Amino acid sequence: MISGKAKLAGILGWPVSHSKSPRLHNHWIAEFGLDGAYIPLPVPPDHLAEAVKALTYLGFAGANVTVPHKEAVLELADQVEPLAARIGAVNTLVIGPDGKILGRNTDALGFLLNLRESAGFDAKAGPAVMLGAGGAARAACAALLEEGVPEIRLVNRSLDRARALAADLGGPVIPLDWSGRAEALEGAALLVNSTSLGMTGQPPLEIELDRLPETALVNDLVYAPLETGLLVAARIRGNPVADGIGMLLHQARPGFQAWFGIMPEITPDIREMMLKP
């Protein structure tokens, strides 16, 4: 039951109808018997500033932010956490009692927690290979750098974009051409696919894993399908793997805690629920 004192949160995006976040957060709200709701908030880019300000007037506790607003909302927050500033994107807004808006990025934490839960991952174990240089790669690379990864080999179809991201992030990030992706796997402790290759309806990811150590963790940020061609090939070789749904689930937990006061857990039932059409 929702009363006049209900706590409200939501997700800002354009479009936002594809988002699974309302399903997840409203499940947790019901599970804990909370007086609240999590609402999809479709906002075109030219109305983003008005919409963010309206959240404070309407008494929202905060909101998630998805494409195409993650970068633009940086300028609309009253304060931005250092990690979000380094990533250059915000995916979570927390509105204080005084109406001030804090911008956070929980994608990085979600990425790390997924790897730790799946395979006890330690970023200091060795070099990481990141395929792709988009927003997801930016968050994942920043997380690895914060955790002390010795080297990130950033492989992208546009070398210029990889170079730009490496310059933005700083630290031991080496931009590499897509043609050298197989060679980049030599001695790596982690391989991450942050591209759309291998996603349902997209071309497959073509990469030879022969040079990848069998101890290296393989992670695909794609979760449709959950078991991508990359993960299948890695399992056959004996590599530990981490699928993409875990990052989506774990990044949601800190926001829910900030808005509703409870840190939820990720269970097999929740994973199954989130994977349903």
Secondary structure, 3 states (H helix, E strand, C coil): CCCCCCEEEEEEECCCCCCCHHHHHHHHHHHCCCCEEEEEEECCHHHHHHHHHHHHHCCEEEEEECCCCCCHHHHHCCEECHHHHHHCCCCEEEECCCCCEEEECCHHHHHHHHHHHHHCCCHHHCCEEEECCCHHHHHHHHHHHHCCCCCEEEEECCHHHHHHHHHHHCCCEEEEEHHHCCHHHCCCCEEEECCCCCCCCCCCCCCCCCCCCCCCEEEECCCCCCCCHHHHHHHHHCCCEECCHHHHHHHHHHHHHHHHCCCCCCCHHHHHHHHCC
